[in-house]
Amino acid sequence: MKTLATSFIAGMAMLTGSALAQTVAITGGTVHSMGPAGTLENATVLIRDGKVEAVGRGLDIPSGYREIDASDKVVTPGIFAAFTQLGAVEVNAVGGTRDGSISGESPFHAAFDISYAINPLATTIPVSRIEGITRAAVTASGGDSIFAGQGALIHLGEGFDLVTTSRAFMTASLGEAGSGDAGGSRAGAVITLINALKDAQRYAKSPNPSDWDGVVSAMDAEALEQVVTGKQKLLIHAQRASDLLQIIRLKQDMPKLDLAIVGAAEGWMVADKLAAAKIPVIVQPFDNLPGDFSMLAATQQNAARLADAGVLVVIGDTGGDSHNARLVLQYAGNAVANGMAWDKALAAITLNPAKLYGVADDLGSLETGKTADLVVWDGDPLEVMSSPDAVFIAGQEMDLVSRQTELRDRYMDLGGDQPFAYRH
């Protein structure tokens, strides 16, 4: 079996022309395309040059295609971890491996760009990949400002160049989280955000760093120009229903803003208003208890109620964890257990994240011409005991190897009487 090191070196050519020449036919499975084709029984997916060539029943398999029998298995698009710190934080307890945030001593916050810190050799990446995660949005975490910084979109394939889009979105905090960085009041956080956005508008008209006197630094004002013009999505972390209403009002006052909400534990209370404002939400379906006073009305039925109201719902770890992106499948399964339709829950971890981040033309569903990110599962992917039999990223089949599987194989003698015999 390949080690992680040899697997990584072999994968360096993942996106080269020779690698993309692979042709694969996945046959006989139940395909949840998440596209116009819907769900197809006993279907075939053809992959060529890193793209989905065709999806359907009764397709002829061209000569030379490697065939993978998916009979009695489930085929889905690759799973999109919508809010994580994969590759930016390796060991939470070791400061030298935590690159997800900066302190208040920094001269900038909104300008912070997480893409510079992403480590393609982080052991958390293959751990997530072998569980079906093929794409991720890597976010900066909160520091001493309402602005955490700019996030990146990555693929979880092999090679050094994982970042597909740098500065893909901006992250900020309102509500209880934001108030602590804005004088101790929710009102202070809202006023800080509004004035920072006005600073960006003003700086765009007269960019002069040496003579700048804004609420935010000149670097942050320059970075926020992309937000105020609608060219960069602004993700705002907030939980309480009243805080969500403030975000809706912000959208009404500044209609160019491209907003999404992270958290929204009380989102079900204002679901109709979020739907009317066309503001997507990233929710954690496990939120059920009042962890603080901004979540008094938290319920595990939140995702279902938001989706039923017409809100674009994305399921993710709203805390931005770096180690457990793979648990998003369990989150989706629990959303189903609490009233969310199964197909909507799968969409919330595949197509909907792609829509939220503006990449649905290429990702999130199995359609002709889209990038071939897909997973072959041995059962229902939203069931905790199911796991991938095959993972494809950009048409390349990944080795299902991680540091954890290597440790398992090193210390477990599968054929002997002693279960933990050392094996050289």
C-alpha angles and dihedrals in degrees: 000000000000118000119228090256096052091041090053094049091047089051095054089096093051096125099033122116094255091053094048090054090080115120120199136175118201106196141187100015134125101256119204096194096178084212135089091295090065117191118346126192120215090006137158131227117198119203124195132165093353094305137099103258097185143343123200151089123288095015117165112240110227119231115273098026116135107235124218114193108222096172111152089009135107125240121200138162114272115280116256115213099211103194121021146120096232109161094008099076121038106167117014093206095052115075095201090063096048111090100151100103146020131222130248090262090073117103090225140037111162088048092057107119115202093195091079090062102047112121113206090198094058108133090223091070099066089039087060095038096058088055092059101268107140103161135028142184107225112206135194114239129230120283125166096312135068084243116074095181142246124326133210138219116230140179118225096223125120124278137061100278103074098143111097097170125018120197087020094153144357123236126211137162133227129166120043094339093051096043092067090060095045107054099292102290135096087225090057091053093051093047091048091051095047093048092046089055090048088050089056091052091048094046091051089059094047113017106191113144093182092060101036122135104168133138087255129038122272089252091055093044090053092049092048091055087082089056098049091049092051094244093116126044117238115215111199120196112219136139113181120086092235090053090051089054089054089055091051089052090049089055090050092050094045105030094176090069115109101212138183130172127229116205106006092173089166093039093117089068092063099025095128091053093048090050092049090049090048092230113154122217135212107211138183106220092202090069101113108131131064098256086172138355092276091065104048092126097044115144136172087233090067096100093048094048093047092049092047089053091056099257117146099245123200119186117216147129099283090194090067095236117190099205108043106049087127090067090074087091090058090047089055091047091053090049088057090049087055099051108284115132111251095236091049091051091051090048088052090064099036121023100019096057088050089052093047092053095042098247101106091113087072108019143035101054140050105250133139111278097017123119110276102243106149144141132216108211130197089221144342104340091215092058114094095229096053121099139176122274090187136010123196124192117186088344095307121118111230126221107246092228131127136160087265095054090046091053089048092052093044097053104030120077100205094191102041139077094247109071096201102039113151113248121198 
